[in-house]
Amino acid sequence: MVSEKEKMIAGELYFSEDPELVSERRFAREQMQLINQEQDAKVRSQLLKETFGAVAGNIYMEPTVQFDYGYNISVGKNFYANFNCVLLDVCPITIGDNCMIAPNVQILTATHPLNPVKRNSGLESGKPVTIGNSAWLGAGSILLPGVVLGDNVVVAAGSVVTKSFPDNVVVAGNPARVIKNIAATENTDSLVSARQKIDQIDQELTRLLEQRMMAVSEIAAFKKEQQQPVLDSSRETAVLNKVAKNVTKADYLPTITATFADIMKHSRAYQQQKLAEGSEQNGRK
């Protein structure tokens, strides 16, 4: 049987008042008290190494440090965090080499169900946060569950990071957005710049495609209930016509319409899969 701790770390719904987790949080608070009251920086760093899941090299954190469990936190070489760092590690927090964290930064993996009945039941969940090498998180910035930051990312002070970002960018705002590209060696090569733009756009496309697939799942459930066929040729033709009207550069029209046609083809395949799963389950009853 899967334990509540295993569910928690895997990002599944889990019961936070499980006795094992309660005991581990109590131990974490004892460790926090030792760490935050320790005046000797070397001893404090050693306590952090003993408490965190993995520390690759030098670590220095000003008090106060706050975390849920500690063992879900991994940091690379030469890690520094200023005052009042909050690391809610119900899921893994992974931080690369040479990273710096300013005062009052929060890195949060914990979340709760949107449904009030589930939320009030005590069920919780989380999503891991990953930060690449040489990142710098500005004062008062907040990283929300599921965020992945690439190498050399700078998060401006006071920013709320709600989505992932690729290497070599400065992000700012609430929600955070890219305000500047960083050339790792002041290289302004056009190919590098174009690829960085594509990486940023791909991040956003992935988020939007996930939302589209959620809508596709709802349509599949409706068609299954109403016993309707997956393919609706008139609907697909209408969608492609709308896409064509929205394209402003004629040179891009064939590629963009073909891309949308391919998206709809894969959406149909997904719907067929869901309908087939329903038929298999009915066949077993």
N, C-alpha and C positions, 0 to 999 in steps of 0.2 A: 504494500500500500504506500502511495506517495505521501510523504509527510507535509505538514503545512509549511515548514521551512523550505522544502524542495519546491513546492508550488510558488512560494514567495520569490525565490531566486530566479525561477523560470518565467516570472512575469504573469503568472496565472492568479485568479482570484484565490485568496487564502484568508484564514481566520486569524486575525492579529493577536487575539487573546489566547492562542494556543500556549500551553504551559511551557513548552520548550522555548518558544520565542519570548515569552514574558521573562523567563530566566535569563536569556541571553541579553535582552535589553537592560535588565537590572545589572548584569555584569558590565555591560558597555558604559553605563552611567558611573559605575565605580571606577572604571578606567579613565573616563573623562575627568572625573574629579582629581585623580592622581596626575593626569597630564596637565590640566589647567592650573593646578596649584604648584607644580614643580617650577622652581626658579632657575635651576641649572638647565641651560639650553641643551647640553649634550644628553643629560638624563631624560629630558622631555622628548628629545628625538628618539632615544632608545625605547621609551615607552610607546611611542607611536609605531615604531617598527614591530614591536611585540603585539600591538593591537590590530593594526591593519592587515589585510590579507596578503599584500605583497608590497615591498619597498625595494626598488632596484639599487638605490644609492643614497646619497645625502638627502636628508629631509629636515626642513626647519619650518615649524608652524608656530606663530604667535598665539597666546591664549586670547580668547577662548576658542577651543575646537569643539564642535558638536556633531554627533553622528548617532545613528540608530543602533548599528551592530559593530561596525568597524571592519569585520572580516570580509565585507563585500567591497572594500576600497583598495585599489591597486594604484600605486604611483611609480613613475619612472625615476630616472636619475636627476639629481639636483632640483628637487621640488621645494618651492617656497610658497607659504600662505601667510598673509597678514592677519590682523586681528579679526575675531568673530567669524570664522569660517564655518558654514553649516553644510554638512554632507549627509543627506538623508539616503542611506544606502540599503533600502530594502531589496533593490536589485543592484547589480555590479556598477560601480563607478570606476572607470579606467582612465587614468591620466598618464600621458606620455612623458618623455624626457624634457628637462629644462623648462618646465612650466611655472608660471608665476600667477598668484591669486592675490588681488588687492583686498582691503578690508571689507567686511560685511557682504561677502559673496555667498550665494546659496546655490548648491548643486542638488537638485531634487529628483529622485527616482520614484518617490511614492505618489500614488494617485488613488482615487476612489471611484466607484461606479457612479454614473450619471443618474441611474434609476434610484429614486429615493428609498424604495423598499430594500433593495440590495445594499445601498449605502448604510441605512439604519440598522441592518442586520449585523454589522461589524465586519463584513467582507471588504478586503482591500486588495490592491494590486500594484504593480509598478512596471517601469520600463527602464532599461539600463541607459546610462549616459557615458559616452566615450569622448575623450579629448585627446587630440593628437599632440605631437611634439612641438615644443617652443610656443605654446599658446600663452596668451596673457589675458586674464579676465579682470576687467576694470572694477573699481569700487562700486559696491551695491548692485552688481549685476546678478541676474537670476537665470539659471539654466533649468528648463522644465524637463519632465520625463521623456526619454526617447531621443534626446538630442545627440547628434554626432558632429563634432567639430574636427576639421582637418588640421594639418600641420600649419603652424605659424599664424593661426587665427588670433585676431585681437578683438575683444568684446569691449565696447566703450562703456564707461561708467554709467550705471543706472539702467542698462539695457535688460530687456526680458527676452531671452532666446527661446522661441517656441518651436523652431524647426532646425534642421541640420544645415551646415554650411561646409563648402569644400576648402581646400588648402588656400592659404595666402590671401585672405580677405579681412577687412575691418568691417565689423557689423555694429549697428547702433540702433537704438529706438525701442519702442514697445508697440507691436512686436518688432524684434530686431530685423534689420534688412542690411544688405551690403551697401556700404557707402564709399568703399575704396578697395582697389586691388593692390596687393603687395607683391612687388617683384622681389623674389628671394635674394637676388644679387643685382637689383636695379636693372634687370633685363627687361626691355620693352619689346622683345621679339613679338611680331604680330601673331605667329602661330600659337605661342604660349598664351597670349592675351585672348585669342579666339577660343582656345580650348577651355580657359577658365570661365569664359562666358557660357560655354556649352554646359560645363559642370554645374553652374548655378541654375541654368534653365532646366537641366535634367532633374535637379533636386525638386524644383517646383512642379515639373511634369509628373514626377513620381507621386507627389502628394495629391495632385489632381486626378491622376489615373486611379489611385486607391479610392478616392471619393466616387469616381465613375463606377468602379466595380461594386461598391456598396449599393449604388442604384441598380446596377445589373442584377445583383442578388435579389433585390426586392422584386424586380420584374420577373425573375425566374420563379420566385415563390408564388407570385400571382398567376403566372401561366400554368404552373403545376396545379394550383387549386382549381383554376378554370378549365384545365385540360386544353389549353391553347398551344398551337405549334410555336416553336422557337422562332422560325424565320418569318419575318413580316417585310416582304420586299418593298411595299409602298413606303413603309416607315424608313427603311434604310435609304431609299432613293431620296426621300425628303430631307434626311439628315445630310446626305452628300451635297444636295443642292444648296442647303444653308451654308455648309462649309465653303463651297465654291464662291458664294456671294460675299463671304467674310474675308476671303483672300484678297489682299490689295495689290500684290505684285504678281503679274501674270506668269512670270518665269517659275514661280513656286507652286502654281496651281496643280500641275500633274502630281508632284511629289506629295503635297499636303493632302489632296483628295485620296491618293493611293494609301497614305498612312492611315487616314480615318477608315477607309474600307478594310484595312488589315486589322485595325482595332475592333471593328464590329465583327469581323470574322472570328477573332479570338473570344469576343464576348459571347457569340453564339455557341462556340465550343464549350465555354464555361457553363452556360445555361443548360446545354445538352447533358453535361456532366452532372449538374445538380438534379435535373429531372431523372437521369438514370439512377442516381443514388437513391432517390425517393422510391423508384420502382423496385430496386433491389431490396430495400427495407420492407416494402409491402409484401414482397414475395417470400420473405423469411417468416412473416407472421402466420 
